[in-house]
């Protein structure tokens, strides 16, 4: 009898929590037509989205990406970035109950987090509809299911005009001692520096003639992505940052 009462209490608590907790995912229509350089193994267009806590409760948010592989290219690789970090392509959730990773997205009432889906098409155009499942995990053993967000993503090759502009892009000097520039280009609106694991390290709004200061980052190999006004990656290049040696 005691076990039955405890079980009923747990069910009632989950129902009560579900009634109080709500989230919204933006944009409401998760449809993305992205261009990518299909000759570049580092090409990584991004489907930008956000999740907002629309309830009056603190949410410990778990997400899990599910890819319908039977309908999608097996060559594509996916990774998700939330407000905590960017995960590698072999990580499908931010909270692996009983294992790693275990980094819930904590959202106070009204708080927002990015939920960006990065796609590396690996030379293959096509379409796919990955789904992100959201749940509340204040009690990891009794998660509360929230929204399911279905992304409709199609990736095509760069247009011939954009391709010509893209081919002219480069970052210099390379190696750099702490500052770099990129070639003048009307398509570039943002420059993002990633470490070799794909985690964003620096982000800059681009204007022709700008210099970008990365003197504060450790020496090593980085990826410099140049993005257009829609957040699509025009080109990604490797860059080595090193200190002055005696």
Helices and strands as residue ranges (DSSP letters): H 2-20, E 23-26, E 31-36, E 45-47, E 50-53, E 59-66, E 77-81, E 105-107, E 112-114, E 116-120, E 126-128, E 131-136, G 140-142, E 144-150, E 152-157, H 160-167, E 171-172, E 179-182, E 190-195, E 200-205, E 212-213, E 220-227, E 233-241
